[in-house]
Amino acid sequence: MYKEEIMKETTKLLLIAAGFLVAYYIPWDHEVIRRSGLEAFLMLQDYARQHVLTCLIPAFFIAGAIAVFVSQASVLKYFGAQANKFLSYSVASVSGTVLAVCSCTVLPLFAGIYTRGAGIGPATAFLYSGPAINVLAIVLTAKVLGWQLGLARAVGAVIFAIVTGLLMAWLFRKDDANRTAGQIYLPEEDGKARSLWQEAVYMLTMVLILVFAAFARPAADDGSLWKAIFAAKWYITGALLIALAVMLKAWFVKEELTSWVEATWGFMKQIFPLLLVGVLAAGFLLGRPGHEALIPGHYIVDLVGGNSIWANLFASIAGALMYFATLTEVPILQGLIGSGMGRGPALALLLAGPALSLPNMLTIAGIMGVKKTLTYCAIVVVLSTVAGMGYGWLVG
């Protein structure tokens, strides 16, 4: 215990020293550095305005609810190391069709199921699937970039979720067995205050609040259905909030609600600071979409033309480092393709970008460790590179 305290204090000291050295030596009088610093805070502002209230806060409350109200045995039944593999990976790989979330909004949900004992395979399949298999994004991709690219994105994302989960489960099978030891055979809790259908309705209501609150503005030429949903999103969200309040009053006791809030706050303390640092770093290095920062945008365009292994690998790595808000990757790619980006690298970026980002990586490392995070990111980048090359070869 004493050594752990020493390590914690040493880490704090090193972080303080690093912050001081950065503030002391960074050349803010250089125009590029000033612009990059401004881009970092402008990206943080965009993130705060577009995602914190409508995406992250509902996601944190869902994660808190999973941690408090969903029994560990229930999680293990579908996502545990001993769960039926076909069922667990099937559910995890298509979860993104329900959750229209970005690579950062999915993190509280991933933390919720992982800390409740889910196997690393199904948990990482869910982590990839959440932002990657977004129905709205796939439809928009097909409409703006062509049906071939939209179809390739949809099929590739489902396959990637399963393959990534299976590889993570195999590579870390010993760690997973040790982590879930003693949890696999836990019996279902007795004396539950609510029935299964009540808990299902309660969780579904919160998921729908997340979906409708984060519903993005449709394009001008989108169908009338999406426009009608967007126009009514706050009325629907308000009605769902009222329904949720009624459920909380009728089905829950004060102690349960207190535990829910405490669990939600715990996830926020763990995840939110890392997200802020990651967004600032991504903004400083790459800037907001369409804006220059430390790394000029034309370098990326010059490097991803054609269908070479380097172009696909670079597109995968660049996509993995960049932060894409939900649906923003499509107009960005539209501009990149128009500037000469190859179709193969475009798919590689589509498969790696929405599922990963620098803020996402930093936060995952805090949840499941640096080694597993680096392995997960490497799997996604390699699979995206291979898929991009294959697609580029097929479409010529």
MIDO-405609 format. One record per residue (C-alpha): x, y, z. Coordinates in steps of 0.05 Angstrom, whole numbers, padded with zeros to 5 digits, always signed. Example, Ala and Ser with C-alpha at 12.3 -4.5 7.8 and 13.67 -1.06 7.14 Angstrom:
BEGIN
+00246-00090+00156+00273-00021+00143
This chain:
BEGIN
+00000+00000+00000+00057+00048+00018+00091+00035-00049+00026+00048-00086+00019+00116-00051+00091+00133-00069+00077+00115-00142+00014+00158-00144+00050+00218-00114+00109+00208-00161+00062+00206-00221+00028+00271-00198+00096+00304-00191+00118+00282-00260+00053+00308-00291+00061+00375-00256+00134+00379-00280+00114+00360-00351+00059+00413-00352+00109+00465-00327+00161+00447-00379+00110+00450-00435+00085+00518-00411+00157+00543-00404+00187+00520-00470+00130+00518-00521+00142+00575-00571+00075+00610-00569+00103+00668-00610+00106+00622-00671+00044+00631-00716+00033+00556-00727+00038+00541-00652-00011+00597-00636-00060+00572-00688-00053+00501-00663-00065+00522-00592-00127+00561-00614-00151+00500-00653-00143+00457-00592-00190+00500-00551-00238+00511-00608-00244+00436-00617-00256+00430-00542-00310+00483-00548-00343+00446-00606-00340+00382-00567-00371+00414-00505-00427+00446-00545-00444+00387-00589-00431+00325-00547-00425+00336-00472-00498+00350-00455-00532+00309-00510-00484+00250-00515-00437+00242-00457-00482+00259-00398-00536+00208-00419-00482+00157-00433-00452+00167-00363-00520+00157-00331-00531+00093-00373-00463+00068-00350-00481+00084-00278-00547+00046-00286-00511-00014-00315-00462-00014-00256-00517-00009-00203-00581-00041-00230-00556-00094-00278-00533-00154-00238-00464-00181-00251-00494-00249-00266-00536-00218-00322-00476-00186-00354-00436-00250-00349-00493-00289-00380-00487-00252-00446-00417-00221-00445-00377-00262-00395-00317-00305-00411-00360-00368-00407-00420-00340-00443-00446-00369-00508-00397-00341-00559-00445-00338-00617-00496-00299-00576-00447-00252-00542-00409-00233-00605-00473-00228-00646-00504-00179-00597-00439-00139-00588-00424-00134-00662-00490-00102-00681-00500-00058-00621-00480+00004-00661-00544-00002-00702-00581+00020-00638-00530+00068-00609-00514+00126-00655-00452+00146-00615-00382+00170-00629-00316+00140-00606-00318+00179-00541-00392+00173-00523-00387+00097-00525-00332+00097-00471-00377+00102-00409-00420+00045-00436-00358+00003-00449-00332+00018-00379-00399-00002-00350-00401-00072-00380-00326-00085-00374-00324-00068-00300-00384-00112-00287-00345-00172-00311-00356-00176-00386-00303-00215-00423-00252-00173-00460-00273-00203-00527-00347-00184-00526-00331-00119-00490-00282-00096-00544-00329-00121-00599-00381-00074-00568-00329-00019-00562-00314-00022-00636-00385-00034-00659-00417+00023-00620-00389+00081-00662-00372+00041-00725-00439+00009-00743-00481+00072-00740-00540+00063-00787-00546+00137-00801-00472+00143-00817-00474+00082-00863-00535+00109-00900-00502+00177-00907-00438+00144-00932-00476+00106-00985-00514+00168-01006-00455+00217-01009-00396+00172-01025-00430+00117-01065-00467+00053-01048-00405+00010-01057-00367+00048-01003-00429+00048-00958-00438-00027-00966-00364-00041-00955-00365+00001-00892-00426-00036-00863-00400-00106-00878-00329-00089-00857-00351-00059-00791-00392-00120-00770-00336-00168-00789-00284-00124-00755-00324-00122-00690-00326-00198-00686-00254-00209-00709-00227-00155-00662-00264-00185-00603-00242-00256-00619-00169-00234-00626-00170-00195-00561-00202-00254-00525-00149-00302-00551-00090-00256-00538-00111-00239-00467-00145-00305-00449-00103-00314-00387-00113-00243-00361-00187-00249-00376-00193-00315-00338-00157-00284-00277-00199-00221-00280-00265-00258-00282-00245-00314-00235-00296-00322-00180-00348-00283-00219-00370-00333-00272-00414-00375-00227-00447-00320-00188-00522-00336-00180-00575-00287-00202-00592-00240-00145-00654-00257-00105-00708-00210-00082-00704-00161-00139-00750-00102-00130-00767-00098-00205-00786-00148-00257-00745-00161-00319-00792-00122-00364-00789-00062-00318-00713-00060-00320-00714-00071-00395-00763-00012-00406-00722+00031-00359-00656+00017-00395-00689+00024-00464-00717+00092-00445-00648+00118-00427-00618+00091-00491-00674+00125-00531-00659+00190-00494-00587+00184-00516-00606+00167-00588-00656+00224-00597-00617+00277-00558-00556+00263-00602-00595+00257-00667-00555+00296-00718-00584+00346-00767-00598+00309-00833-00570+00333-00899-00612+00379-00942-00628+00323-00992-00644+00270-00939-00713+00239-00936-00771+00271-00900-00771+00219-00845-00702+00239-00819-00721+00313-00822-00786+00300-00785-00749+00262-00730-00697+00318-00724-00752+00370-00720-00787+00332-00664-00724+00307-00628-00731+00352-00567-00805+00338-00559-00790+00263-00562-00732+00271-00514-00775+00312-00466-00830+00259-00467-00778+00205-00453-00749+00245-00395-00819+00251-00365-00830+00176-00374-00762+00163-00341-00780+00208-00282-00845+00170-00272-00807+00103-00272-00756+00128-00222-00811+00152-00176-00852+00089-00181-00800+00033-00186-00739+00056-00147-00724+00074-00075-00681+00132-00052-00620+00089-00035-00619+00059-00105-00622+00128-00137-00565+00152-00092-00522+00093-00113-00539+00107-00186-00515+00179-00181-00452+00158-00144-00435+00106-00197-00448+00157-00252-00402+00208-00218-00349+00154-00211-00349+00141-00286-00346+00216-00299-00286+00225-00254-00250+00168-00288-00265+00184-00360-00280+00258-00369-00211+00288-00352-00177+00240-00401-00227+00259-00455-00212+00333-00445-00137+00322-00451-00147+00278-00512-00191+00328-00548-00141+00384-00534-00084+00341-00561-00123+00321-00624-00141+00394-00637-00070+00418-00627-00041+00366-00675-00095+00359-00728-00144+00416-00718-00218+00416-00729-00245+00388-00795-00227+00438-00850-00178+00477-00806-00102+00474-00805-00063+00459-00742+00007+00433-00727+00003+00378-00780-00019+00411-00847-00079+00378-00879-00047+00375-00948+00005+00327-00921-00050+00278-00906-00080+00286-00975-00012+00277-01009+00001+00213-00970-00065+00177-00983-00070+00179-01058-00072+00113-01096-00078+00045-01063-00009+00028-01037+00000-00007-00970+00031+00058-00944-00029+00100-00966-00077+00052-00932-00035+00046-00869-00027+00121-00864-00102+00131-00874-00116+00080-00819-00067+00113-00770-00091+00184-00787-00163+00163-00778-00146+00128-00712-00114+00192-00684-00166+00241-00709-00231+00254-00672-00295+00248-00713-00360+00270-00683-00419+00227-00705-00430+00234-00781-00374+00285-00791-00328+00234-00824-00371+00233-00887-00364+00306-00908-00290+00304-00889-00278+00244-00933-00319+00275-00989-00269+00332-00990-00209+00286-00985-00234+00242-01042-00246+00304-01083-00174+00324-01071-00146+00258-01095-00153+00208-01039-00158+00136-01063-00220+00094-01051-00181+00042-01012-00151+00091-00962-00220+00123-00957-00250+00057-00932-00190+00046-00886-00203+00114-00854-00278+00100-00849-00265+00035-00812-00211+00061-00765-00233+00133-00755-00302+00131-00723-00282+00074-00676-00217+00105-00651-00190+00174-00634-00134+00201-00590-00183+00218-00533-00213+00149-00541-00145+00114-00535-00124+00153-00473-00189+00137-00438-00189+00063-00457-00119+00057-00428-00146+00082-00362-00201+00028-00364-00165-00035-00387-00091-00017-00386-00039+00007-00436-00020-00062-00463-00091-00082-00481-00106-00013-00509-00045-00014-00555-00063-00084-00578-00135-00064-00592-00114-00003-00632-00062-00043-00671-00115-00095-00690-00162-00041-00715-00108-00006-00755-00082-00070-00787-00151-00096-00805-00170-00027-00833-00107-00026-00875-00119-00096-00904-00192-00080-00918-00174-00015-00952-00124-00049-00997-00173-00104-01015-00229-00055-01030-00183-00010-01071-00161-00070-01112-00233-00092-01124-00259-00024-01147-00197-00009-01186
